[in-house]
Amino acid sequence: MGKLSKSESVLAVVTGSVVLIVSFVTSSSSACSFPAIYNFGDSNSDTGADSVTFGRLPYPNGKTYFGIPSGRNCDGRLIIEFIAEKLGLPLLNSYLDSLQSNFRHGANFAASRATIQQVNGQLCEGRYSPLSLGIQLLQFEQLKVRTNEFYIQANSSQTKVKSDLPRPTDFSKALYTIDCGQNDLHYLVTTMTEDQANAAIPNITNQFVQIIEKLYQEGARKFWIHNTGPIGCLPLMVLYHPKSGDVDEIGCVKSYNEIAQEFNKQLKYRIYQLSCQLQGVELISVDIYSAKYTLIREATNYGFVNPFEYCCGNDNYKCWERSATNISACNDPSKYISWDSLHYTEAANYWIASRIVNGSFSDPPISLEKAC
């Protein structure tokens, strides 16, 4: 490999016997220069909200990159963190984490078990998070209002604002990322018939686009929106919620994935409609489903083990259970796609991130660096 310029960094992840090395250009004259990222979603991008609210996730979560539990349902970094690194920004702090958080370059409102839908009694009984997408929006609105108040007070008293607060002008220049829907679909496929689940999708996608509209009203203009992944390929669903004879060509639960695909189709259309209605907005839909399905289908080609095996936990103890102690984990998480039967490993997250940032899974086909 040739010598890298100062504007480049190399990220490497060992996946089994294969080493993936991608040179990420972190800044250039032609690339976007987003000053901040504001992220909304569920456990696929939660960097600490659920952990600081309901109790710290146990070790070995965090073992690969952080060495200690880091509030992530993962052995290391998440897709959103590789996105931040690609843009030359630091890892996002959870908005709810009160210790040493720095919001100068954005904030993360995502929370594990969060849904697009507002939590009702049924969702609460299912142990879904009260920190739904709507609550995350309220948290963002409060951050923005209070930030503006701090700057107004500082100007009037001629004092200096803390350097870990956002700049008010950055809210309209930031990238807004959303990755949510997996928990809504989990609720649908585990509590309803297929017809009932499909009938419930329009209401969920409507609530999703309402969040986008409200963020737009708050000044957001650049959006990077993930659809939902192949829920029927999660080891949790394949191993513990199987449906006899309902298997696709690679071993995933076919009907679960069909519901995910219907959700994604309707969400994409609603986002397209919104893009026609809102002026000066860039709404980029990222087909995370296809990226993840490709990885699962071709797992062994990229040095991973069977995609339905997972690294952390067993039938008796799950890696996300706070009461569990002495949880066992595999020696080499980089060989696994699934960390704990429900969430992806750092190696898998890196593989996915390195594929989506170039725009090949985006509509319109715009790379992350050109998203502005």
N, C-alpha and C positions, 0 to 999 in steps of 0.2 A: 504494500500500500504506500502511495506517495505521501509526502509530508503535507499535513493539513494546515490550512490558514488559520488565523486567530478566530475567524468567524465560524469555524467548524468544530464539531465534537463528535466523537465516536461512541456509540452505544453498542455493547455486545452482550448477547445472551447465549449461553450454551444450551442447546436443545438436544439432549441425548449426545450423540456423537457429532452433531452438526453445530457449528458456531455461526450464528447470524450476526454479521457486522454491517451496520448501516451508518453512513456518515450523514449526520443531521446538520444541515446548514442552519445556524441559529440566527443569523442576520445577514442581510445583503441589501444592496440598493434597490433590487427589484422585488424583494419579499415584503410582506406586510410587517408592520411594526405595531402589534397590539400591545398596549400598555398594561392590560389586565385581562383575566379570564374570570367570568362568573359562571359557576357550574351548578346545575340542578339535577337531581336524580335519585337513584337508589344505591344498593350496595355495590353495584358495578363501578361506582365512582365516589363512594363515601370514604373520606379520609379522616373520619373521627367523630362525626356527629352522633351516631348511635352509641359509640363506645363511651363518650363522655356523658351521655344522657342516661343510659341504662346500665352502665357498668363496663369495665374494661374487658375487651376481648382477650382471651388467654393466649399464652405462648403454646404452640409454635407459630401462631400468626405473626408475621413480620420477620421471620427468622432469616430469610435470604438477604434482604437489602438493609433492613433497619436493625436487625439483631435483637430486637425487643418487640413486644406487641405495639402496633402503631395505629390502632383504630381501624385497620383495613382488614376485610375478609380475604386475606391473600398472604402469601409468603413474602411479598415485596410490593412493587409499585403497580398502579392501575393504569388503564388506558389514558385517562385524563391527565395523568402525570407525565406520560410520554408525549402527550400533546403539548403540555406546558413546556417541556424541555425542547421540543421541536421549535417552539416560538421563542426560545431563549428566556423563558420566565421560570421563576422558582416554583417548587412544588406548592400546591394550594393548601392553605390551612383551612380547617373546618371553621365555619362561622361560630359554632357553639363551643369551640375549644378556647378556654380563657387563658391558657398558659402559653406565653411567648408567641402568640399568633401575630402574623404580620399580613395586613390586608392591602398594602400598597399596590400589589400587582394582582389583586382579585381576592375572591373568597369562594369557598365551596359550601353549598347549602345541602348537598346530597345527603341522604340518610338511609341506612340499611333498612330493608323491609318497607320502604316508602312506596306509596301508590300514587297514580295520577288522580284517582278518585279521592274525594274527601272521605275520611274514615268515618264509617257508621258503626253501629253495634255489631253487625256481622263481621266486618273487617277487623274490628277490635278483638272479637272473640277468636279470630284466626291469627292473632298476634302480629298483625301488620302494624306498622309504625304510625303514630299520630302525626308524624312529621311529613305529611303528604306534600305533593307538589304545590298545592295552594298555600300551605303553611310556609314552605320554603320561599315562596314569592313574598309573603308578608315579612319574612326575615330580611330579604333583600331590600324591600321598601324601607324598612327601619334603618338598615345600614346606610342607605343613601340619604335619607332625611337627616339622620344624626350627624353624618359626615358633613353635610352642607351647614348644619347648625354650628359645628365645631369651627369651621372655616370662617363663618360670619362673626362668631364671637372672637376668634383670634384676630381678625382684621380690625374689629372695633377696639380691641384692647392692645393691639400691636404686639401680640405674642406669637410665638412660633407653634405651628401645629405639629403634633408628633409625626415622625417619619413613617410610622407603620400604619397610618390611615390612608385610605384611597384619596386621590386627587379628584375633586368634583368634576373636572373636565374630562376625566378618563372614563366616566360611566358611559358616555355616548360613543367612545372610541373602542371600547372593550369588545372581546369576543364572548358571546353567550352560548354556552354548551348545555345540552339537555340529553340525558340518557335515562329514560324512565319507561316503565310499562311491564317489565318482567313479573312484578308482584301482582299486578292487576290480572295478567294472564294466568298466573299460578292459581289465583283465587277462582277464576272462571273455569279452568280445566279440572280443578279438584272438587268443585261444588255444584257444577251445572252439567246439563247435557250439551252436546255440540250445538244444537239449535239455539238453546238458551244463551250459550256463550257468544255465538255469532250475533245474536240479537242485542247483546249488551255492548258490543264494540263501538257503535256510533256515539253513544253517550260518553264513553271514555275518551275517544279521539276528539270529541267536541271540547271536553274539559282541557285536554292537552293544548289545543290551539288557543283556547281562551287565555291560558298562561302566557303563550307567546304574544298575544295581543296586548296583554297588560304590561309585559316587559317592554314592548314597543312604545306604549304610552309613557313608560318611565324613561324613554330615551334610547333603549337598545335598538341597534340597527343591524348587527352582524351576528347571525346564528349558525351554529354547527350542531345539527340535530341527528342523533342516532335513532334508528328504529330499534325494535326489540329483537333479541337473538333467538336462535332455535331452541325454545324451551324444551321441546321433546327430545333433545340430544343431551340434556344435562343428566349426568349419572344418577342424580337424585330421582329424576322422573323415570329413567330407563330401568333402574334397579328396584325402586321402592314404590313406584306408581305405574307399573306396566299394564298394558291392555292386550289381552290375548289376540294374536293375529294382526295386531295394529302396529306393524313395524315397517319402516321404509328400507331401502336397499342397503343402508349403512348401519342399521340397527336402532335408529331413533324412533320414538313414538310418533307415528305418522299424523294422527289426528291432532295432537298437541301442536305440532309444527304447522299444520294447516290453519289452525286458529291464529297462530302467530303471524303467518303470512297474510291472512285476511286483515288482521289488525294493521300490519305494515302497509298494505295496499290502501286502506282507508285513511290512514294517517298521512301517507304521501300525498293523496289527493287533496286532503284538507289543507295541508301545508301549501300545495300549489295554488289552491283557491285564495289562501291568505296572501300569498306573494303577489297576486293580481290586485288585491285590495289595498295593500299598504304601500305607501310611497317611500322610496329611498331605503328599502330594506333588502338585505341579502339573506335568504333562507336556504341553507344548504342541507339537503337530506342525505344522510350517510347510511348506506345499506350494511349495517353491522351484522345483520342476519346472514347475508351471503359470505361476508368475510369469515365469520365464525364457522359457518357450515363447511366452507372450503377447508379450513384448518382441521376440523373434525374428520372430514371425509379423507383427507390426505395426511393424516397424523403421522403415520410411519414414514412417509416420504420426507418429513421434516425432522425426523429423529425422535419423535414422541412415541410413548407406549400406547397401548389400547386406549382410545379416548374416553371409554366408559370406566376406566380405573381412575382412582383419585388418590391424592397423596396424604391428606391429613384426616384423621378420625377413622371410625369403624362403625359397625352396626350399633354398638352400644353408646359411643360417645361421638358427638359431632363437634367439629372445630369451632363452630360459632356459639356453642353452649357455654355460657359463663360459669356454670356450676361444675363443669367437667374439670377434672384434674389429671395430670399425667397423660395428656393426650399424645398418642403416638403419631409420628409423621414419617414419610419416606426419607431416605438419605439424600436424594437428589430431586428436588421439586422441578428442576428444569426439564426433566424427562416427561413430565405430566402436563396435560392440558388443563385438567380439573384439579384445583387445590383441595376442595373439601366436599365434592359432589355437587355443589351449587355454584361456586365461584371459580374463576380462572386463576391460574398461576401467573406469576410475573412473566415467565417465559412466554406463555400464551398471550398475555396482554401486550407484551412487546411485539410479538409476531403480528398480532392484529393491528396494533397502532402503526407499525411500519408499513402496512399495506393500505390503510385508509387515508393516511395523510397526503398521499400523492394525487388524490382525487379520483382514482379508478373505481371507487365504490360510491362516489358522490353524484348527486343530481341537483343542480347542474354539475358537470364534471370539472370541478374547481378544486385545486389542491388547497391544503390548509394555509400555506404561505401566500396564496392568492385570494384568500377568503374576504379580504377587505376591498 
